[in-house]
Each structure stands twice: as structure tokens, then as C-alpha cells.
Amino acid sequence: MQFTVNGKPLEVALRHLMIAGWTGRDREALESHIAEMVAVGIAAPATVPIYYPIAAALLTGEEAIQVVGPQTSGVVEPMLLQVGRRRYLGLASDHTDRALAGRSIGLAKQVCAKPCATALWPWEEVADRLDDLRLESWIMDEASGDWLPYQRGTLAAIRPLAELAADSGLMARADDGPAALLCGTLGVLTGGVRAASRFRMSLVDEMRGRAIRHQYEVEELPEIR
């Protein structure tokens, strides 16, 4: 993949991709969310956080993805990219097949492409103030064509990213080739998790007056039985 780091090109042949799930920092809120999922037939995770291996080829910087069926949706997540001893912070969407989630959350994540922004920030530029960085996402309203606010919050709502990196073995994996970790998401503002044909997301660094942004379209393929 072709990334840019502060405007300079970085070519990465990604070897490993992982998704961190159940990474909320507020333990009480996390347990409440797990209970909600169990109530609708989704099994509780064996541990929290939990790390799902994903095919590295599913990470894409393209502005369109293809999915099967109508029940897929994205959520905004901070992304760590480890290239040798160098670490970068980026932005991605854990696009997931919600129809499969009742059977297997891991499988539901593994069947969908993971859109990401191609801009990255060096880890050392943000590591000491990650909690101040803001995540935002929007979905397209089909009826009006308007962008609707979908998620908003700071990285303070997510477990410390360095902790997730260490727990997942990100650096050790990178000894075998570049590795990426999607680090969990925020709750949806209103209306619950739902599908949309277009998804927009950003990671905002207000102190430096900059942001990483990406948006993508979703093409739905028919499910053939």
C-alpha cells in the first residue's frame, strides 16, 4: 500500500492485520454493552480486549468497497501501523457484516474490506497526548443526501493505544513484516449501528490544527443462494 507520512511517501507491503474488539476504557459501560449484545444473540467475548486476525489484503485505501448483502456497516477506529521499529498512527473503518455477527463476530469482521486513510502521523508526534485526539464519523442519509453525525469522541474513551499494541504483540509481529492494528471504536450517537451507502471519518489533532480524513462508498453485491 502507498501511504504518506507528513506528505512524504511510504510504501508498505502489509503482512499482518488485526482488529481489537471490546476496547472501551470504561469497564462498567463495556460490561453493559456486552450484556446488550448477549441479549440479541451475540456471544460474549472470552476475554476483553480480544484480537481478531484479518487477511492483510483486506486493508485498502480505496474510496469504494464491495460487500455481500445489505447488513454491513463501518465504524471509525484509530489504526496503528508498525513498520520495523517505526510506529505510525492512522485512521480506518472496521467494516463488518452484521448479519454474520450472531454466528461469529470474528467471521463477520473477516469477510469485509477495511477502508483506511492513506495519511499517517509519526507515533512520536502524538504519543504523549493521544487522549486529546478526536474521532468522528458520518453516514449518508439516503432520503435527503445529507451527511448525518454518527460517532464522535476522543481516544480517551478507548484503552491506551500503547497498551493495545503491547497486548496484541504488534511489534513482535512486525519482525515478520509490517503489521497494522485497528484499536476499537466509539458508541453510535443515535439510532444504533446501521448500514449506509457512504461513510466518512476523521481523526482530528486540534493542537496542531490538522486532521486525517477518509470516506468511502459501499457497493452491495447480491447474495446468491
C-alpha positions in Angstrom: 0.0 0.0 0.0 1.0 3.6 -0.6 0.8 5.8 2.5 2.1 9.3 3.2 3.7 10.5 6.4 3.5 14.3 6.7 3.3 14.4 3.0 6.2 12.0 2.3 5.6 8.7 0.6 5.8 5.4 2.5 5.3 2.1 0.6 4.2 -0.7 2.9 3.8 -4.4 2.0 1.5 -5.2 4.9 2.0 -8.7 6.4 -0.3 -8.7 9.4 -3.7 -7.1 10.2 -5.6 -7.4 13.5 -8.8 -5.9 14.8 -9.0 -5.1 18.6 -12.5 -5.6 19.9 -14.1 -4.6 23.2 -11.6 -1.9 23.9 -13.7 0.6 25.8 -11.9 2.1 28.8 -15.0 2.5 30.9 -15.4 -1.0 32.4 -19.0 -0.5 33.5 -20.1 0.8 30.1 -18.2 -2.1 28.4 -20.0 -4.7 30.5 -23.3 -3.1 29.8 -22.6 -3.2 26.1 -21.6 -6.9 26.3 -24.9 -7.6 28.1 -26.8 -5.8 25.3 -25.1 -8.0 22.6 -25.8 -11.2 24.5 -29.5 -10.2 24.7 -29.7 -10.1 20.9 -27.9 -13.4 20.4 -24.3 -12.4 20.1 -21.9 -14.3 22.3 -19.9 -12.6 24.9 -16.1 -12.4 24.2 -13.9 -14.9 26.0 -11.6 -12.1 27.1 -11.5 -8.3 26.7 -9.9 -6.9 24.7 -9.9 -9.6 22.1 -7.8 -9.6 18.9 -9.2 -10.9 15.6 -6.7 -11.8 12.8 -7.7 -10.4 9.5 -6.3 -11.0 6.0 -3.8 -8.2 5.4 -5.1 -7.8 1.8 -8.4 -6.5 3.2 -6.9 -3.2 4.3 -7.5 -0.7 1.5 -7.1 3.0 0.8 -9.6 2.9 -2.0 -12.7 5.0 -1.8 -15.1 2.2 -2.6 -15.6 -1.3 -1.3 -17.9 -4.2 -2.3 -19.9 -6.2 0.2 -22.4 -9.1 0.0 -25.9 -8.3 1.3 -27.4 -5.2 2.9 -26.4 -5.7 6.5 -22.8 -4.4 6.6 -21.6 -1.2 8.3 -18.5 0.7 9.2 -17.2 2.2 12.5 -14.3 4.6 12.9 -11.2 3.4 14.6 -7.6 4.6 15.3 -5.1 2.5 13.4 -1.5 1.6 14.5 0.9 0.7 11.7 4.2 -0.9 12.8 7.0 -0.9 10.2 10.1 -2.4 11.7 10.8 -0.2 14.8 8.8 2.7 13.5 5.2 3.2 14.5 2.6 5.4 12.9 -1.0 6.5 13.8 -3.7 6.4 11.2 -7.4 6.0 10.7 -9.5 3.1 9.5 -13.1 1.7 9.5 -13.8 -1.8 10.8 -16.5 -2.5 8.2 -18.4 -5.6 9.4 -21.1 -7.9 8.2 -23.8 -7.5 10.9 -25.8 -10.4 9.6 -22.9 -12.8 10.4 -22.3 -11.3 13.9 -24.8 -13.6 15.6 -22.9 -16.6 14.3 -19.4 -15.3 14.7 -18.1 -11.8 15.4 -14.7 -12.8 14.1 -16.1 -14.1 10.8 -18.3 -11.0 10.5 -15.1 -8.9 10.6 -13.0 -11.2 8.4 -15.3 -11.1 5.4 -15.3 -7.3 4.8 -12.7 -4.9 3.5 -11.2 -2.4 5.9 -11.0 1.0 4.4 -8.3 3.3 5.7 -6.9 6.8 5.2 -3.5 6.8 3.4 -2.2 9.6 5.6 -0.3 8.7 8.7 1.3 10.6 11.6 4.6 9.5 13.3 3.9 8.0 16.7 6.3 10.2 18.4 4.4 13.3 17.3 1.2 12.3 19.2 2.1 9.6 21.7 2.1 12.0 24.7 -1.4 13.4 24.0 -3.4 10.6 22.4 -6.4 11.1 24.7 -6.9 14.6 23.2 -7.2 13.4 19.6 -10.8 13.3 18.4 -12.5 10.6 16.3 -15.6 11.5 14.2 -17.7 9.7 11.6 -20.8 10.4 9.5 -23.1 8.3 7.3 -25.1 9.3 4.3 -28.8 9.6 4.7 -30.3 8.0 1.5 -33.5 10.1 1.6 -32.0 13.5 1.9 -28.5 13.0 0.7 -27.2 14.7 3.9 -24.3 13.6 6.0 -25.6 12.6 9.5 -23.3 12.6 12.5 -22.7 9.0 13.5 -19.8 8.9 16.1 -17.8 11.5 18.0 -15.4 11.3 20.9 -11.8 11.3 21.9 -9.3 8.5 22.2 -9.7 8.8 26.0 -12.8 6.5 25.5 -10.5 3.7 24.2 -7.9 1.8 26.1 -4.4 3.3 25.8 -3.2 2.5 22.3 0.3 1.6 23.5 -1.3 -0.9 25.9 -3.3 -2.5 23.0 -0.2 -2.6 20.8 1.8 -4.4 23.6 -1.1 -6.8 24.4 -1.6 -7.7 20.7 2.1 -8.4 20.1 2.1 -5.7 17.4 5.9 -5.1 17.5 6.8 -8.8 17.6 4.5 -9.4 14.6 6.3 -6.6 12.7 9.5 -8.6 12.9 7.9 -10.8 10.2 6.8 -7.8 8.1 4.7 -4.6 8.6 1.7 -5.0 10.9 -1.5 -3.0 11.5 -3.9 -2.9 14.4 -7.3 -1.3 14.4 -7.8 -0.3 18.0 -11.6 -0.2 18.7 -14.3 2.3 18.3 -16.8 4.6 19.9 -20.5 4.2 20.5 -23.0 5.4 17.9 -24.6 8.8 18.7 -28.2 7.9 17.9 -30.2 5.3 16.1 -27.9 2.3 16.7 -25.4 0.7 14.3 -26.8 0.6 10.8 -25.8 0.3 7.2 -25.2 3.2 4.9 -24.0 3.5 1.3 -21.4 6.1 2.2 -19.2 6.5 5.3 -17.0 9.5 6.2 -14.5 9.6 9.1 -11.8 11.8 10.6 -9.1 11.9 13.2 -8.5 15.4 14.5 -5.5 16.9 16.1 -6.7 20.3 17.3 -3.4 21.3 18.9 -1.6 21.1 15.6 -4.6 22.2 13.5 -4.6 19.1 11.3 -6.8 16.1 10.6 -6.6 12.7 8.8 -9.8 12.1 6.7 -11.2 9.4 4.5 -14.6 8.5 3.0 -15.8 5.6 1.0 -18.8 4.2 -0.8 -20.3 0.7 -0.3 -21.4 -1.3 -3.4 -23.8 -4.1 -2.4 -23.5 -7.4 -4.3 -26.4 -9.7 -4.4 -26.4 -12.7 -2.2 -26.7 -15.8 -4.4 -28.1 -18.9 -2.7 
